[in-house]
Amino acid sequence: MNRLEGKVALVSGTARGQGRAAALRFASEGALVVGGDLLHEEAVQTQRLIAREGGTALTPGPLDVTDEESVRSWTEEAVDAFGGVDIVYANAGAVRFGAIDGRPYEDFGFTMRAELDSVRLTVRAAWPHLVASRGCVLTAGPTGTLTGLIPLTGQLAAQGAPYGIRAVCVGPGMNDTDGPRSDVAEGAVFLASDEAAYITGANLVVGGDWSAVLPGATT
Ligand SMILES: NC(=O)c1ccc[n+]([C@@H]2O[C@H](COP(=O)([O-])OP(=O)(O)OC[C@H]3O[C@@H](n4cnc5c(N)ncnc54)[C@H](O)[C@@H]3O)[C@@H](O)[C@H]2O)c1
């Protein structure tokens, strides 16, 4: 308890899944959680769940992490409400994966925007506030985009080091149930906490044995 006491945590994609699990878990550790999602009503529901458990959360409005202006105003609402940003968990994302000849080319661009550009935009908007707080960035993405996300996280870690900013990738395995999701949230709490003060530029895979399975493979 209280491993994130008083920290302002921006968590994207809080309508469901890992984002909701992380928002609840961060709040239970004392973080002031600013959530957001394209699915605004569901994200507000997450905020209500946090409040019901005695936590503090804010969900300023519909958030589109692929839209620079949307991310900017989300971040500014957080700063106006809580005075700064200590943690950014760039969790929101969506994928359209498939065989190379099985999906339209536009789907590749969609996935890159939703999983990689979104991280850049989210971190970029919060960067001055992270510099001020010597904060922490967590990135998340599916196996298929980790080859882009890990170097991006490394770049953030290198660029952030002079300012005391850490950046770590949380690489979830395949999951669609509460158990694995709460394991991922647990990893995220650890990485965002002072217990991980010497961890940056790393990729923590929280995925059972799924990291050994390529996208599209069957078991
Ligand atoms: N579930 C898995 O098996 C798995 C595995 C590896 C990585 N991941 C990654 O972890 C992250 C969370 O996964 P999840 O399982 O919770 O997914 P999910 O689909 O259950 O939840 C993702 C959330 O992000 C939101 N979102 C999508 N695009 C958005 C946008 N442009 N702006 C704002 N919100 C947006 C969705 O509405 C949704 O609420 C994603 O980046 C995902 O790719 C998931």
The ligand as a MOL file (V3000), in Angstrom:
LIG
                    3D

  0  0  0     0  0            999 V3000
M  V30 BEGIN CTAB
M  V30 COUNTS 44 48 0 0 0
M  V30 BEGIN ATOM
M  V30 1 N -4.3330 -8.1690 -24.1420 0
M  V30 2 C -3.2320 -8.6590 -24.6520 0
M  V30 3 O -3.1280 -9.8620 -24.8720 0
M  V30 4 C -2.0660 -7.7740 -24.9340 0
M  V30 5 C -0.8500 -8.3710 -25.1650 0
M  V30 6 C 0.2620 -7.5790 -25.4040 0
M  V30 7 C 0.1160 -6.1930 -25.4140 0
M  V30 8 N -1.0920 -5.6200 -25.2180 0 CHG=1
M  V30 9 C -1.1350 -4.1580 -25.2800 0
M  V30 10 O -1.4290 -3.6350 -23.9840 0
M  V30 11 C -2.2450 -2.4840 -24.1280 0
M  V30 12 C -3.5740 -2.7020 -23.4290 0
M  V30 13 O -4.1270 -3.9250 -23.8720 0
M  V30 14 P -5.5590 -4.4410 -23.4160 0
M  V30 15 O -5.5370 -5.9170 -23.4950 0
M  V30 16 O -5.9620 -3.7930 -22.1610 0 CHG=-1
M  V30 17 O -6.4200 -3.9170 -24.6480 0
M  V30 18 P -7.9590 -3.5120 -24.6960 0
M  V30 19 O -8.3400 -3.4880 -26.1430 0
M  V30 20 O -8.7680 -4.3320 -23.7680 0
M  V30 21 O -7.9340 -2.0270 -24.1240 0
M  V30 22 C -7.2930 -1.0010 -24.8290 0
M  V30 23 C -7.9800 0.2870 -24.4760 0
M  V30 24 O -7.3580 1.3280 -25.2220 0
M  V30 25 C -8.3860 2.1240 -25.7790 0
M  V30 26 N -7.9100 2.7710 -26.9870 0
M  V30 27 C -7.6040 2.1970 -28.1760 0
M  V30 28 N -7.2220 3.1260 -29.0470 0
M  V30 29 C -7.2860 4.3200 -28.3940 0
M  V30 30 C -7.0200 5.6490 -28.7750 0
M  V30 31 N -6.6100 5.9590 -30.0010 0
M  V30 32 N -7.1720 6.6130 -27.8580 0
M  V30 33 C -7.5870 6.3160 -26.6040 0
M  V30 34 N -7.8810 5.0770 -26.1910 0
M  V30 35 C -7.7230 4.0840 -27.0810 0
M  V30 36 C -9.5270 1.1720 -26.0680 0
M  V30 37 O -10.7640 1.8460 -26.2160 0
M  V30 38 C -9.4630 0.2680 -24.8600 0
M  V30 39 O -10.2400 0.7450 -23.7910 0
M  V30 40 C -2.4440 -2.2570 -25.6300 0
M  V30 41 O -1.4590 -1.3530 -26.0820 0
M  V30 42 C -2.2290 -3.6310 -26.1860 0
M  V30 43 O -1.8300 -3.6240 -27.5380 0
M  V30 44 C -2.1810 -6.3880 -24.9630 0
M  V30 END ATOM
M  V30 BEGIN BOND
M  V30 1 1 1 2
M  V30 2 2 2 3
M  V30 3 1 2 4
M  V30 4 1 4 5
M  V30 5 2 4 44
M  V30 6 2 5 6
M  V30 7 1 6 7
M  V30 8 2 7 8
M  V30 9 1 8 9
M  V30 10 1 8 44
M  V30 11 1 9 10
M  V30 12 1 9 42
M  V30 13 1 10 11
M  V30 14 1 11 12
M  V30 15 1 11 40
M  V30 16 1 12 13
M  V30 17 1 13 14
M  V30 18 2 14 15
M  V30 19 1 14 16
M  V30 20 1 14 17
M  V30 21 1 17 18
M  V30 22 2 18 19
M  V30 23 1 18 20
M  V30 24 1 18 21
M  V30 25 1 21 22
M  V30 26 1 22 23
M  V30 27 1 23 24
M  V30 28 1 23 38
M  V30 29 1 24 25
M  V30 30 1 25 26
M  V30 31 1 25 36
M  V30 32 1 26 27
M  V30 33 1 26 35
M  V30 34 2 27 28
M  V30 35 1 28 29
M  V30 36 1 29 30
M  V30 37 2 29 35
M  V30 38 1 30 31
M  V30 39 2 30 32
M  V30 40 1 32 33
M  V30 41 2 33 34
M  V30 42 1 34 35
M  V30 43 1 36 37
M  V30 44 1 36 38
M  V30 45 1 38 39
M  V30 46 1 40 41
M  V30 47 1 40 42
M  V30 48 1 42 43
M  V30 END BOND
M  V30 END CTAB
M  END
